[in-house]
Amino acid sequence: MAKLIMIRKAADKDLRDIVTVWKRNIETINTASDIVDLFRYFKKYFFVAVSTVSKSKDVDSVIGLVGGTIRSGHGHISGIAVDKEYRTQGIGKSLLKTVEREFLANNLEKVTLEVRISNRGAIGFYEKQGYNRSYIVKRYYADGEDAIVYEKRI
Ligand SMILES: CC(C)(COP(=O)(O)OP(=O)(O)OC[C@H]1O[C@@H](n2cnc3c(N)ncnc32)[C@H](O)[C@@H]1OP(=O)(O)O)[C@@H](O)C(=O)NCCC(=O)NCCS
């Protein structure tokens, strides 16, 4: 049976999968409990991409996510990830567009994010989505790596 990919708002039942997909794909020092806290505060801005063999919501599995949050009064992308075998099919772009729409609906007109300076893939992705390089934060990550801050007016 053909697989469908759908994007929908994250629900409490997705929390375990969100932590798994986040930690599997994002080089992060966020613990499971950090991710759970973000989800609890900012659930409205969390979306998942699910793979399903039918339109039934009961048999889907999470293969991607975006975790939006609010930072300094702006929309913020705390995490975005698509499982490797599902990449470069437009799923990341759809996730980002979906959370941007939700930010805008809540009068948040600017979105910011940080990305590791070595994460060329994500940098290429964000730049294609209209994010502009703003500044560098030296040793932002706990392992000493610098972050580039990107922002976009939506
Ligand atoms: C970044 C990520 C979410 C992109 O997801 P994706 O589903 O593969 O992206 P899409 O297929 O929607 O790509 C959208 C556009 O970005 C481009 N793009 C995607 N990955 C890219 C890469 N590695 N290098 C350059 N461009 C890239 C695509 O070519 C596409 O361009 P188009 O609109 O001209 O066709 C995914 O690569 C990922 O999960 N990476 C690991 C986790 C991570 O680093 N997250 C960011 C830090 S939190």
The ligand as an ORCA input file, in Angstrom:
! r2SCAN-3c Opt
* xyz 0 1
  C      17.706     20.180      7.542
  C      16.633     19.106      7.251
  C      15.496     19.219      8.262
  C      16.069     19.382      5.824
  O      14.981     18.488      5.613
  P      14.609     17.948      4.162
  O      13.256     17.331      4.231
  O      15.698     17.116      3.626
  O      14.560     19.309      3.311
  P      13.695     19.591      2.011
  O      13.668     18.363      1.154
  O      12.383     20.174      2.376
  O      14.582     20.694      1.293
  C      14.111     21.999      1.043
  C      15.167     22.715      0.218
  O      16.391     22.775      0.968
  C      17.432     22.172      0.216
  N      18.272     21.352      1.067
  C      17.883     20.341      1.871
  N      18.957     19.749      2.441
  C      20.023     20.415      1.949
  C      21.419     20.265      2.120
  N      21.918     19.268      2.900
  N      22.264     21.113      1.487
  C      21.770     22.103      0.683
  N      20.431     22.285      0.450
  C      19.591     21.455      1.079
  C      16.739     21.261     -0.789
  O      17.527     21.071     -1.939
  C      15.462     22.005     -1.088
  O      15.697     22.996     -2.069
  P      14.556     23.376     -3.140
  O      13.461     24.035     -2.339
  O      15.254     24.283     -4.077
  O      14.128     22.073     -3.741
  C      17.245     17.677      7.258
  O      18.373     17.664      6.417
  C      17.676     17.188      8.638
  O      16.875     16.611      9.372
  N      18.953     17.380      9.003
  C      19.476     16.882     10.293
  C      18.949     17.666     11.485
  C      19.453     19.099     11.470
  O      20.620     19.364     11.199
  N      18.538     20.044     11.783
  C      18.871     21.452     11.813
  C      19.452     21.866     13.112
  S      18.202     21.920     14.382
*
